[in-house]
Amino acid sequence: MSKTSGDRIFGVETEFGCLVSDASYGSPEAAVETIKDYLFHELRLGAIDLHARDDVFEPAQSGGFLMNGARLYIDAVGSHLEYATAECRSLKDLVANDRAGQRQIVRAIREMGLEEVVSVYNNSVDHFGGHTFGCHENYLVKGDDDFLNTTVQMLYPFLVTRQIYAGVGRVGGHVLTSNTIRPSYQDVMDNPVDYIWVSQVYGVIPDHGVNFQLSQRADHILKTIASRVRFNRALINPKWEHFYSHEGMTRLHFLFGESNQNEFAYALKVGTTILVLRLLEERRVPPSFTMINPLSALREVSRDPTYRWIVMLSDGTTMSAIDLQRQYLSIAECYRGESKQTDWILDQWRIVLDDLEKDPLAMGDRIDWVAKLKIVEQYREEEDLDWQDDALHSVDLEYHNIDPELSLFYAWQEMGNTKRILTEVDIVMAMTDPPQNTRAKGRSQLVEQVLSRKGPKFYLFDWNGVALDRHTYIEMLDPFETYESVGK
């Protein structure tokens, strides 16, 4: 498949939360296993792994690749349901593929008659338990040895300030306790996977000094970059692995990010990041775009109730997050005219920054944190509640219910309050159809081929290759290639 200037592969992994309202139906861990099994064994939407991808984290039968090119599985760390989108080259494909995964989960819950007792959420924080869940972005970038040492310093200011339009918002805050907490012997025995490679476990307590903030994850980020992140969460988690590596490019894995309900915010978040990564690869971002303490700035921007969002750069210069984003945008204007997608990103980036400067609270149609704040404020006023009332955390959570019939976000959208980039037909089609211009297309055809067999036989699927039997292995090293001929 031919590539155009600036073409890039990207994808998103979402870790879902699960609540079971009636204990007689089992635990959340059992519920997600039931959902996974129904999708693979009853609906036959994918080829479940016959092999262990990882003996500890992803044993055999824990998930597999779907017909739409995505991957759905149970992550053994926390035993949560996780969905990784197919490799995408267009923002519309990405958002559609992501939403399709949610609809598949909802379909399974409804067909099993569990919608009254099992709920699945794409939120990123447990208000009461102090846990946080990831929505990880992946980008194909040039495998430059200098990237993680020097260039990445000029990426942090962008990520820190991107939350002004990409944040999903949250009621309250958390404080991570500085003392090291050692898990008990019983904790380790009950949840051994949770404590592999962990040298310290931080404590989490509520921070009653904040009513509402932009980001659900900002309070939990401890490092700018780290490889072992179970209790050491970072902005970036290096993933230099062969699945994405091709022609000098490899996978850049972001830990700091959240699962946007709003389609527009989702697309703009990824779209602006695509352009900034290209600027960094081409060394167009000046070295002055660095921060002395990006993690402090991350929390300060998230928690600023005035919406002035002032940040300080390494040279002592202070400016608003809006103006810093404008600096990146100004440099990225050099790409205007290359494609419709690039021009959409540049146009909407500029419009959103201008509108944020005028009145951020008027942007509930495009920005999740604004929509959520309005919904929470309305409920708080109607019920005459204090900001510390636990009921507000429930409202916050229900914004992220992935079932369109139950979610507060979808109720907001149904009222015509959101700017969309998809139609319902786009989402339904993406439940079975992969992106048509990446290797996900060929892999999808091979999934269908395996599912058409009578009786279980050997096969093995991975992102960069497929074994149809013990003698036939098909390499798919180039994520830009469709490999559609191999499935025929």
DOLO-773167 format. One record per residue (C-alpha): residue in one letter; x, y, z. Coordinates in steps of 0.05 Angstrom, whole numbers, padded with zeros to 5 digits, always signed. Layout:
BEGIN
AXYZ...
//
This chain:
BEGIN
M+00000+00000+00000S+00030+00067-00020K+00048+00117+00033T+00038+00192+00031S+00081+00245+00065G+00071+00243+00140D+00032+00178+00137R+00034+00142+00205I+00007+00080+00239F-00027+00089+00306G-00072+00052+00354V-00102+00055+00424E-00108+00004+00480T-00164+00014+00531E-00167-00020+00599F-00240-00026+00621G-00268-00024+00691C-00325-00072+00710L-00378-00070+00764V-00424-00126+00784S-00483-00101+00824D-00507-00170+00847A-00455-00214+00880S-00496-00276+00864Y-00473-00267+00792G-00400-00272+00812S-00342-00225+00816P-00320-00172+00764E-00262-00218+00746A-00310-00274+00731A-00356-00227+00692V-00302-00204+00644E-00281-00277+00632T-00354-00292+00615I-00357-00233+00567K-00292-00253+00533D-00314-00326+00525Y-00381-00306+00496L-00349-00261+00444F-00300-00314+00421H-00338-00380+00431E-00411-00361+00421L-00410-00300+00374R-00345-00324+00342L-00321-00254+00328G-00248-00273+00333A-00197-00329+00338I-00180-00341+00411D-00106-00353+00427L-00089-00427+00432H-00020-00409+00458A+00005-00366+00515R+00029-00299+00490D+00059-00290+00559D+00057-00345+00612V+00043-00295+00667F+00005-00237+00636E-00031-00268+00576P-00037-00344+00583A-00072-00386+00530Q-00147-00372+00520S-00141-00303+00551G-00161-00268+00487G-00147-00262+00413F-00152-00223+00348L-00220-00203+00322M-00248-00200+00252N-00245-00124+00253G-00169-00126+00262A-00170-00108+00336R-00149-00151+00395L-00192-00164+00457Y-00163-00199+00518I-00161-00205+00594D-00098-00173+00623A-00077-00215+00682V-00052-00153+00719G-00117-00134+00754S-00156-00185+00712H-00188-00130+00670L-00218-00131+00601E-00174-00095+00550Y-00185-00076+00477A-00129-00057+00429T-00152-00024+00364A-00128-00048+00297E-00070-00012+00265C-00099+00052+00234R-00077+00106+00186S-00139+00151+00191L-00170+00183+00252K-00239+00163+00231D-00218+00090+00226L-00187+00094+00294V-00247+00123+00330A-00295+00076+00293N-00253+00014+00309D-00248+00036+00382R-00323+00047+00389A-00337-00018+00353G-00300-00056+00408Q-00343-00024+00460R-00406-00043+00423Q-00383-00115+00417I-00375-00118+00493V-00444-00086+00503R-00475-00136+00454A-00446-00194+00493I-00473-00167+00559R-00542-00157+00531E-00547-00223+00495M-00528-00259+00559G-00581-00220+00596L-00531-00188+00644E-00545-00115+00629E-00580-00105+00696V-00522-00130+00737V-00458-00121+00697S-00432-00053+00675V-00368-00037+00637Y-00334+00031+00638N-00278+00064+00599N-00261+00111+00656S-00189+00117+00682V-00196+00121+00757D-00227+00085+00816H-00250+00142+00861F-00256+00098+00923G-00202+00046+00914G-00150+00094+00888H-00134+00051+00827T-00123+00079+00758F-00134+00046+00690G-00098+00061+00626C-00117+00086+00557H-00051+00077+00521E-00035+00108+00454N+00014+00076+00406Y+00049+00112+00348L+00098+00087+00296V+00159+00133+00302K+00230+00134+00276G+00274+00090+00319D+00323+00145+00335D+00370+00128+00392D+00369+00201+00413F+00293+00205+00418L+00284+00180+00490N+00345+00218+00515T+00337+00287+00484T+00280+00296+00434V+00228+00270+00483Q+00241+00330+00528M+00207+00373+00476L+00147+00326+00474Y+00131+00332+00548P+00105+00404+00545F+00057+00383+00491L+00031+00323+00530V+00025+00364+00594T-00017+00418+00561R-00057+00373+00513Q-00104+00357+00570I-00139+00424+00562Y-00177+00393+00503A-00162+00319+00513G-00177+00311+00587V-00240+00272+00606G-00247+00307+00674R-00257+00279+00743V-00291+00296+00808G-00241+00305+00865G-00168+00285+00868H-00119+00236+00897V-00054+00244+00936L-00001+00190+00931T+00029+00177+00999S+00105+00181+01000N+00116+00124+01048T+00131+00056+01019I+00075+00006+01032R+00095-00067+01033P+00040-00115+01011S+00023-00170+01061Y+00041-00242+01047Q-00032-00257+01034D-00038-00199+00985V+00020-00228+00944M-00008-00298+00947D-00078-00276+00926N-00053-00231+00870P+00017-00253+00851V+00016-00221+00781D+00002-00153+00811Y+00068-00153+00849I+00117-00180+00797W+00177-00133+00789V+00147-00085+00840S+00197-00055+00889Q+00149-00007+00923V+00074+00004+00925Y+00048+00074+00937G-00012+00090+00979V-00071+00132+00954I-00115+00178+00995P-00170+00226+00973D-00151+00299+00964H-00209+00340+00989G-00176+00405+00967V-00197+00396+00894N-00269+00394+00870F-00259+00379+00797Q-00200+00373+00750L-00185+00362+00676S-00150+00295+00680Q-00165+00229+00713R-00093+00206+00708A-00052+00268+00726D-00051+00253+00801H-00022+00184+00789I+00036+00199+00742L+00103+00192+00779K+00155+00192+00723T+00165+00223+00655I+00190+00157+00627A+00195+00087+00657S+00195+00015+00634R+00165-00019+00695V+00101+00018+00709R+00055-00023+00753F+00066+00024+00812N+00113+00072+00776R+00067+00103+00724A+00099+00149+00672L+00081+00194+00614I+00117+00146+00567N+00131+00072+00572P+00184+00050+00521K+00162-00008+00478W+00220-00021+00431E+00192-00086+00403H+00188-00121+00337F+00112-00118+00329Y+00115-00046+00304S+00187-00043+00281H+00195-00034+00206E+00244+00003+00163G+00277+00040+00221M+00212+00055+00256T+00186+00028+00322R+00129+00036+00372L+00123+00095+00420H+00076+00078+00477F+00041+00132+00517L+00015+00117+00587F-00012+00186+00601G-00078+00192+00565E-00151+00177+00579S-00208+00145+00542N-00248+00200+00510Q-00323+00190+00503N-00328+00248+00455E-00309+00227+00385F-00283+00296+00366A-00238+00301+00427Y-00212+00231+00414A-00194+00248+00341L-00163+00316+00358K-00121+00286+00414V-00090+00234+00368G-00087+00280+00308T-00048+00335+00342T-00001+00284+00371I+00013+00255+00302L+00034+00323+00277V+00077+00339+00338L+00114+00272+00333R+00129+00288+00260L+00155+00357+00280L+00201+00324+00331E+00226+00272+00281E+00243+00328+00232R+00275+00369+00288R+00230+00428+00277V+00213+00440+00351P+00263+00488+00383P+00301+00464+00445S+00269+00520+00485F+00205+00478+00487T+00224+00441+00551M+00200+00443+00623I+00240+00440+00687N+00186+00397+00721P+00134+00371+00672L+00101+00327+00724S+00086+00386+00770A+00060+00424+00710L+00016+00365+00692R-00020+00367+00759E-00022+00443+00762V-00056+00448+00694S-00105+00393+00712R-00124+00425+00778D-00127+00499+00759P-00198+00523+00775T-00185+00589+00740Y-00172+00557+00672R-00112+00603+00662W-00067+00542+00658I+00000+00578+00666V+00062+00535+00656M+00136+00550+00662L+00189+00529+00612S+00261+00512+00628D+00286+00582+00611G+00239+00613+00662T+00188+00636+00611T+00116+00630+00632M+00057+00625+00586S-00012+00595+00584A-00023+00523+00561I-00065+00552+00504D-00007+00595+00479L+00042+00537+00485Q-00004+00494+00444R-00007+00551+00393Q+00068+00549+00388Y+00066+00476+00367L+00008+00490+00320S+00045+00548+00287I+00104+00503+00271A+00058+00448+00246E+00026+00495+00195C+00083+00475+00149Y+00044+00411+00134R-00019+00447+00110G-00044+00423+00044E-00014+00353+00047S-00080+00317+00061K-00152+00329+00082Q-00137+00297+00149T-00078+00342+00163D-00118+00404+00145W-00175+00381+00190I-00127+00373+00248L-00095+00441+00237D-00162+00476+00229Q-00196+00444+00289W-00134+00452+00333R-00135+00527+00319I-00210+00534+00329V-00209+00495+00395L-00152+00537+00423D-00187+00601+00404D-00252+00578+00435L-00218+00554+00498E-00189+00624+00506K-00257+00656+00496D-00298+00611+00542P-00276+00540+00559L-00343+00523+00591A-00379+00534+00525M-00343+00474+00494G-00385+00416+00520D-00398+00394+00449R-00324+00378+00436I-00289+00369+00502D-00304+00314+00552W-00283+00350+00616V-00330+00407+00600A-00389+00362+00585K-00377+00322+00648L-00370+00384+00691K-00437+00410+00665I-00472+00344+00679V-00442+00339+00749E-00458+00412+00765Q-00530+00403+00743Y-00538+00341+00787R-00504+00375+00846E-00551+00435+00842E-00614+00393+00833E-00597+00350+00893D-00565+00406+00934L-00501+00367+00944D-00433+00387+00969W-00373+00374+00924Q-00349+00321+00973D-00413+00279+00966D-00398+00209+00942A-00458+00211+00895L-00418+00257+00849H-00367+00203+00840S-00423+00158+00815V-00445+00210+00765D-00373+00217+00742L-00369+00141+00732E-00434+00135+00694Y-00409+00186+00644H-00362+00130+00622N-00412+00073+00618I-00400+00043+00549D-00472+00022+00541P-00506+00077+00500E-00572+00063+00535L-00543+00074+00604S-00486+00124+00595L-00493+00196+00617F-00447+00216+00560Y-00492+00182+00508A-00552+00216+00539W-00515+00282+00530Q-00500+00263+00458E-00571+00240+00444M-00594+00310+00463G-00552+00338+00405N-00498+00367+00450T-00437+00336+00416K-00398+00348+00353R-00389+00280+00320I-00342+00253+00267L-00377+00185+00259T-00445+00158+00242E-00477+00098+00275V-00467+00061+00210D-00392+00074+00214I-00390+00041+00283V-00433-00019+00263M-00390-00032+00201A-00326-00028+00243M-00351-00084+00288T-00332-00134+00234D-00294-00094+00181P-00221-00075+00193P-00187-00012+00167Q-00177-00023+00093N-00107+00006+00086T-00064-00030+00139R-00043-00101+00153A-00104-00108+00197K-00142-00123+00132G-00101-00185+00114R-00100-00209+00186S-00175-00202+00189Q-00184-00246+00128L-00140-00299+00160V-00182-00296+00224E-00244-00309+00183Q-00208-00366+00148V-00190-00399+00215L-00261-00389+00241S-00289-00425+00180R-00252-00490+00197K-00288-00549+00226G-00258-00569+00292P-00199-00539+00329K-00132-00539+00293F-00066-00506+00305Y-00060-00431+00289L-00023-00372+00318F-00038-00298+00309D+00005-00239+00325W+00009-00167+00302N+00065-00180+00253G+00051-00250+00230V+00003-00309+00227A+00015-00384+00229L-00044-00419+00196D-00017-00488+00213R+00049-00519+00235H+00079-00510+00166T+00050-00444+00140Y+00074-00378+00170I+00056-00312+00138E+00099-00252+00157M+00065-00185+00161L+00124-00140+00177D+00099-00077+00142P+00039-00047+00179F+00025-00002+00118E+00014-00063+00073T-00055-00096+00071Y-00031-00167+00056E-00101-00179+00030S-00077-00229-00022V-00054-00277+00031G-00124-00287+00058K-00153-00308-00009
//
